[in-house]
Amino acid sequence: MHDLQPSVAIIIPCFNRWPYVVEAIDSVLEQTWPNTRCIIVDDASTDDSYPRLRERYSGVPRVAIHQLENNQGQSAARNRGVELSDADYIGFLDSDDLLVVTAVENRMRLALEHPAFEGIIFSDKIAETTGASLLPGKKVVGAELPLSEFIENGNWLHTNSFLIKRSTFNKLKGFNEHLRKKEDIEFFLRALVDQPARYAGGSCCMVRSMDSQRARHDHPRIIEQGERFIAAIQANAALTEVLTHAQLTRLVEDDTKSILQSLYRLKRGQQFRHTLRDAIRQRKVQLNPRLAKRYLLSFFN
């Protein structure tokens, strides 16, 4: 009977996350929405994740495991998972995080109430220790999250916490594979240009701290990526047409500050000072006491 329900595929990109990825997959298989499948795309792991996963889930019909020929990043892995899926709706889960058992059902109930809705449907990400919601405020079920509110506080959305029609994801052309930082934010901005997200309510995903290599802590990658996020935003005519000057300035400033922070944390003093001077000259950031202090301290780091 559940074949009459819309199908949902949860796509897990994986790179060197054994054995945590097993817990992530099992959290998908435990979903109360019966018509839920799991697609794992291994991003050329070097810890034998791929053969171990194939052995462990051999014969499990709701699990499909694929591997990229070379490491291409989470965006490429996620997009490849969508290409391999024929599900009506798709969602994502990082390989060391967990879905709450009712995560898919919770969001699909709202999807069935609004079958013509083409946007993002999201729920709460929760704290690992307390299970309390980590969202920045309160919304009623069905409430909208517009682009302006997302820019003001992006903590409403997380890659693990949304579902979207596969057809809509494909119209949006998926995640930007040139980005290995803030690729989720760039995707959400593009999606919210078309229509606001809708809030399904309830617990959805648990983001765990298994190591320090979350994207926001990967300072070498942030520096290597440089201003690709800014370039992607500025190249999107549909987005820049609806953004106010203040909103665009905020996005540019936030990204520039993340680059400066990574340079400072890695004690690349000369590069930090050069980047800061250029950013001030180009009005990407405004000099404040914190940046001024770091500028002086960078001579001694």
C-alpha positions in Angstrom: 0.0 0.0 0.0 2.8 2.4 0.7 3.8 2.3 -3.0 0.8 4.7 -3.4 2.6 7.2 -1.2 5.0 9.7 -2.8 8.5 8.2 -2.7 11.3 9.9 -0.9 15.1 9.4 -1.4 17.5 10.5 1.3 20.9 11.0 -0.3 24.1 10.7 1.9 27.4 11.9 0.5 30.2 10.0 2.2 34.0 10.6 2.5 36.0 8.7 5.1 33.1 8.5 7.6 33.2 4.8 8.5 31.6 3.7 10.9 29.5 6.8 11.5 27.9 6.6 8.1 26.3 3.3 9.2 24.4 5.0 11.9 23.3 7.7 9.4 22.0 5.0 6.9 20.2 3.1 9.7 18.5 6.3 10.8 17.0 6.5 7.2 15.9 2.9 7.2 14.1 3.4 10.5 11.9 6.2 9.1 8.1 5.9 9.8 7.4 6.9 6.2 7.5 3.5 4.6 8.3 4.7 1.0 11.7 6.0 2.0 14.9 4.9 0.3 18.6 5.7 0.9 21.2 6.5 -1.7 24.8 6.7 -0.6 27.4 8.3 -2.9 30.9 7.6 -1.7 33.2 10.5 -2.7 36.3 8.3 -3.4 36.9 7.5 0.3 40.3 6.2 1.3 39.2 4.3 4.5 37.5 1.4 2.7 34.0 2.9 3.4 32.8 1.9 -0.1 33.5 -1.9 0.0 32.4 -2.1 3.7 29.1 -0.4 2.9 28.5 -2.7 -0.1 29.2 -5.7 2.1 27.0 -4.5 5.0 24.0 -3.5 2.9 24.1 -6.1 0.2 20.6 -7.4 -0.4 18.9 -4.5 1.4 16.5 -3.3 -1.2 16.0 0.3 0.1 19.7 1.0 0.0 21.8 1.9 -3.1 25.5 2.5 -2.9 27.6 4.2 -5.6 31.1 5.6 -5.8 32.6 8.5 -7.6 35.8 7.8 -9.5 37.6 10.7 -7.8 37.0 13.0 -4.9 34.7 15.8 -6.2 33.2 17.2 -3.0 29.8 17.0 -1.3 27.9 19.0 -4.0 28.9 16.6 -6.8 28.1 13.6 -4.6 24.7 15.0 -3.7 23.9 15.9 -7.3 25.0 12.4 -8.4 22.6 10.9 -5.9 19.7 12.8 -7.3 20.6 11.7 -10.8 20.5 8.1 -9.6 17.1 8.6 -8.0 13.6 8.3 -9.4 11.9 9.4 -6.1 9.2 12.0 -6.0 10.9 13.9 -3.2 14.5 14.1 -2.2 16.4 15.1 0.9 19.9 14.9 2.2 21.8 13.7 5.3 25.4 14.3 6.1 27.3 11.0 6.7 27.9 11.5 10.4 24.5 12.9 11.3 21.2 11.3 12.1 17.5 11.7 11.1 14.8 11.6 13.8 12.6 8.6 13.1 9.6 10.7 12.1 11.7 13.2 10.0 10.4 12.2 6.6 6.8 11.6 7.6 6.6 15.0 9.4 7.6 16.9 6.3 5.7 14.7 3.9 2.4 15.4 5.7 2.8 19.1 4.9 3.8 18.2 1.3 0.6 16.2 0.9 -1.4 19.2 2.3 0.2 21.4 -0.4 0.7 19.2 -3.4 1.3 22.1 -5.8 4.0 23.6 -3.6 7.4 23.5 -5.4 9.7 24.8 -2.7 11.6 23.7 0.3 9.8 22.0 3.2 11.9 22.0 6.4 11.8 21.0 10.1 13.8 21.5 13.2 17.4 20.5 13.6 18.0 19.5 17.3 20.7 19.4 19.9 22.6 16.2 20.2 22.5 16.1 24.0 19.1 17.6 24.9 17.0 17.1 21.7 15.9 20.7 21.9 15.3 22.6 18.7 18.2 24.7 17.5 16.0 27.0 15.3 16.4 30.7 16.1 12.7 31.4 16.9 9.1 30.1 16.7 7.0 29.4 13.6 3.6 27.7 13.3 3.3 24.7 11.0 2.9 25.9 7.4 4.5 29.3 8.0 6.7 30.7 5.3 10.4 31.4 5.5 11.1 34.2 2.9 14.5 35.0 1.3 14.8 38.2 3.4 14.5 36.3 6.7 16.9 33.6 5.6 19.6 36.3 4.9 18.9 37.8 8.3 19.3 34.5 10.0 20.2 31.4 8.0 20.0 29.1 11.0 16.4 28.2 10.0 17.7 25.9 7.2 20.1 23.0 7.2 21.0 20.6 4.5 19.7 17.7 6.6 16.4 19.3 7.4 14.7 19.9 4.1 12.8 18.0 1.5 12.0 19.2 -2.0 10.4 17.7 -5.1 13.1 16.1 -7.3 11.7 17.9 -10.3 12.2 21.3 -8.6 15.7 20.4 -7.5 16.5 19.6 -11.1 15.0 22.9 -12.3 17.3 24.7 -9.8 20.2 22.7 -11.3 21.2 21.2 -8.0 24.2 22.3 -5.8 26.9 24.4 -7.3 29.8 21.9 -7.8 32.4 24.7 -8.0 31.7 25.5 -4.3 33.1 23.5 -1.5 32.1 26.0 1.1 28.7 27.6 1.6 27.3 25.5 -1.2 24.2 24.9 0.9 23.6 28.6 1.5 24.0 29.4 -2.2 21.5 26.7 -3.0 19.0 28.0 -0.5 19.3 31.5 -1.9 18.5 30.3 -5.4 15.6 28.2 -4.1 14.1 31.1 -2.0 14.2 33.5 -5.0 11.4 31.4 -6.6 9.2 31.0 -3.4 9.5 30.9 0.3 10.2 27.7 2.2 7.5 26.2 4.4 7.9 25.0 8.0 6.6 21.5 8.8 7.4 21.7 12.5 8.8 19.0 14.7 12.2 17.4 15.2 14.1 16.4 12.1 17.8 15.9 12.3 20.6 15.8 14.8 23.9 17.4 13.7 26.6 15.6 15.6 30.2 16.9 16.3 32.2 13.8 15.4 35.3 15.8 14.6 36.5 19.4 14.0 36.4 19.2 10.2 33.0 20.7 9.6 33.1 23.1 6.7 33.2 26.1 9.0 36.4 24.7 10.6 38.1 23.7 7.4 40.3 26.8 7.2 42.6 25.7 4.3 39.6 24.9 2.2 37.9 28.2 3.0 41.1 30.0 1.9 41.5 27.8 -1.2 37.9 28.5 -2.2 38.4 32.2 -1.8 35.6 34.3 -3.1 33.8 31.7 -5.2 30.7 32.1 -3.1 30.6 35.8 -3.7 31.2 35.3 -7.4 28.4 32.8 -7.6 26.0 35.2 -5.9 27.0 38.2 -8.1 26.7 36.1 -11.3 23.1 35.1 -10.5 21.0 37.8 -12.2 17.7 36.6 -10.8 19.0 36.7 -7.3 20.8 40.1 -7.5 17.6 41.6 -9.0 15.6 40.9 -5.8 18.4 41.5 -3.3 18.6 44.9 -1.7 21.9 46.7 -1.5 22.0 46.0 2.2 21.3 42.3 1.7 24.0 41.9 -1.0 26.5 43.8 1.2 25.8 41.5 4.1 26.4 38.4 2.1 29.7 39.7 0.7 30.8 40.9 4.1 30.0 37.6 5.9 31.9 35.6 3.3 34.9 38.0 3.3 35.1 37.8 7.1 35.1 34.0 7.0 38.1 34.2 4.7 39.9 36.7 6.9 39.2 34.6 10.0 40.7 31.5 8.4 43.8 33.4 7.3 44.2 34.7 10.8 43.6 31.3 12.5 46.3 29.7 10.2 48.7 32.5 11.1 49.1 33.7 7.5 49.8 37.2 8.6 51.0 38.8 5.4 48.2 37.3 3.4 45.7 38.3 6.1 46.9 41.9 6.0 46.9 42.1 2.2 43.3 40.6 2.0 42.0 42.9 4.7 43.4 46.0 3.0 41.9 45.0 -0.3 38.6 44.2 1.3 38.4 47.6 3.0 39.4 49.3 -0.3 36.7 47.5 -2.2 34.2 48.1 0.6 33.6 44.4 1.2 34.2 44.9 4.9 34.3 47.8 7.3 37.3 48.1 9.7 36.2 47.5 13.2 38.1 47.2 16.5 38.3 43.4 16.2 39.8 43.5 12.7 42.1 46.3 13.7 43.4 44.3 16.6 43.9 41.2 14.5 45.8 43.3 11.9 48.3 44.5 14.5 48.6 41.0 16.1 49.2 39.4 12.7 52.7 41.0 12.6 53.7 38.8 15.6 51.9 35.5 14.8 
